[in-house]
Amino acid sequence: MIYLVDASVYVFRAYYAMPPGMTDRDGNPSHAVYGFARFLGDLIERVRPRYMAVAFDQRLAGSFRSRIYPAYKANREPPPPALEVQFERCRELCSLLGLATFSSPEYEADDIIGTLAWTMRRAGVRSTLITRDKDLAQLVRLGDVFWDYGARVQLGYNDIERHFGVMPERFADYLALTGDSVDNIPGVPGIGPRTAAALMREFASVDELYADLGRIARLKNVRGAASLGARLLEHRETVYLARRLTTIECAMPLDAAAETLRRRPPDVVALDRFYDYLGFGPFLRRQSERLAQLPAD
């Protein structure tokens, strides 16, 4: 099993959950780094992973999705300046903990995780996705786990449809119908999660859906089915554009193989200096000493 961590989710969580008074020697806030370090240390102690990788987002103004659709994520405010610095420290922390760390100016953390999951699957290794981002549910296959660590929710392949309303292989198509306001992705007006889920139970993909729009009017479990086909036809281009945005890229250029994804022992001496600079107390130092005793092959 490889544990693939969606870093931004947990850095943001730490930034807003931890008391903000903690600062490094230069007076910069360090509370998000502390919370993220607690999370990673606890996770490593709990699962003792043989393989583990952490994926970070970069600024994506020039990403391939932004070129496809310039309004993609344009509704989002940039991270607070106090958080920008801490993201850099979190990347440094991962390396000191012995974890493979990835980011890209062209692709998102989701794409990195998708590519790593598919790479390891070809090597016979299943994935646990450490995230609370529903978009990553599309990556789950038999033997994989979607783990919302903060909420203590673990979902296997057969749990995804029960939890989210749609099976993993159809998740990107489902999002293409509903749109995603968080990422500023347009959908079909009037099609919400319930209707989209009902359609994705009847059709294997939006391709199959558009190949047989007339069938929709006969669906008794879809509200407003009689007029839905015409609406979908009107917004066909929007749906196909949205699917290009919602589909996670699982074959991005990435220099990673199973051997490079093995967890290494932490650099305890460098971590002590790092924690000194950030103004952290003894808890993380004691934890790093325990982590150094864990098997890492």
Summary of the structure (lengths in Angstrom):
residues: 297
radius of gyration: 21.1
end to end distance: 13.4
largest distance: 67.7
contacts: 936
relative contact order: 0.16
helix: 53%
strand: 10%
